[in-house]
Amino acid sequence: MTSTAASAEVLVDGGYELAEGGRWVDGRYVYVDILDGRLRELRDGTTAPRELARLDVPLGAVAPVADRPGAWIAAAGTGIALLTPDGTLEWLDRPEDRTPVPSRMNDGVADPAGRFWAGSMAYDGTRGAGSLYRTDPDGTVVRVLDGLAIANGPAFTADGSTLYLADTAMGTVLRCRVDPVSGDLLGSPEVFARPGAGEGSPDGMTVDEEGCLWVALWGAGAVRRYHPDGRLLDTVTVPAPHPTSVCLHPDGGRLFVTTARYGVKSPTAASGAVLGVPVPVGGPPACSWRGHRAP
């Protein structure tokens, strides 16, 4: 294992309270500002992000809708919605309206088979209040796991057979076996990684082209890379205490890292920024939701 103090570049000095959900979509980097309900894009060679949507509810993450340019499926507010190019929301379900404590949707991602997976959390981080949901192509939203605290960073292997899920408040990265055809979980989740005391809490994640898992560590100012067998391969430090999501450029050479100002007592220019970090490996672009109920 190596520890690398990488030369991180501030790509967007946005001062975001809670930037998250970084994905590579159609030749551009897309990310959200959760608490402000904003969706933004950053194109190669530019330094000014463009706002794609502005919602009146928190926006946890999005995935593109297949064959519908400019349309997204979104983990937003208390549920899952379709987001049209003009910013209109069409709700598929709002399951967090039916929970006993005030809650919201959090991070989410589409799998290689075209389903959308997203986690939830209570606003106060109540343990056991978070869930993981799967949205099938027919628009049905299914709760596949409950009893979580802060469900974060879902990430899939290229064949769709393995799902990694962070429970940030519990400090664990779970590994779930998935039936790629049905989307059902096979057996119970197992603990894949658990950073030690003082090593941060796992947040956003992504799987690279070699099948290794990258994990942003909230509170530690670091990103870790794990081998599929669980070995820690590398630790990359970043100049912000709260990295929240990670995304690899498909051509390799750069890791995008969103960060947060939320909870930082003495924020710097890198707190709440989007960072670019040189790395020697790339990752696949974001998968699309292949839904039949596209807007």
KATANOR-V813295 format. One record per backbone hydrogen bond with DSSP energy under -0.5 kcal/mol. CO is the residue of the C=O (numbers start at 0). NH is the residue of the N-H. If there is no record, write none. Layout:
co: <CO/CO>
nh: <NH/NH>
//
This chain:
co: <1/1/2/3/3/5/6/8/8/11/11/15/16/17/19/22/22/23/24/26/27/27/28/29/30/31/31/32/32/33/33/36/37/38/38/39/40/41/42/46/49/52/57/57/60/62/63/63/64/67/70/71/72/73/73/74/74/75/76/77/78/79/79/80/81/81/82/83/87/88/89/92/93/94/95/101/103/106/108/110/113/114/115/116/117/118/119/120/121/125/127/129/130/131/131/132/133/133/134/135/136/136/139/139/141/141/144/147/148/148/149/150/151/154/156/160/161/162/163/164/165/165/166/166/166/167/171/171/172/172/173/174/175/176/177/178/183/184/185/189/189/192/195/200/203/205/207/211/212/213/214/215/215/216/216/216/216/217/220/221/222/223/224/224/225/226/230/230/232/233/234/234/235/237/240/240/241/243/244/246/248/248/252/253/253/254/255/256/257/257/258/260/262/263/267/269/269/271/272/272/273/273/274/275/276/278/281/287/288/288>
nh: <3/234/4/5/236/7/277/10/275/13/273/260/261/33/31/24/29/285/27/43/24/29/41/22/39/19/33/36/37/36/58/54/32/51/52/30/49/28/45/48/40/38/59/76/74/72/65/288/67/70/64/82/62/75/80/59/60/78/104/95/75/91/92/73/83/89/71/86/83/90/81/79/96/97/98/122/120/118/116/113/289/110/134/108/132/105/150/103/124/128/146/147/119/143/144/117/135/141/115/138/291/292/135/141/133/143/131/129/121/150/167/106/165/163/159/177/156/175/154/173/151/167/169/170/171/170/166/173/191/192/164/189/162/185/179/182/178/186/176/174/191/172/198/217/215/213/210/207/225/205/223/202/217/219/220/221/242/200/237/216/235/214/232/233/212/229/226/232/1/224/3/236/222/239/218/220/259/203/257/255/251/282/278/248/255/276/246/274/243/244/18/263/264/266/270/271/272/15/258/274/10/11/256/8/254/252/208/289/65/290>
//
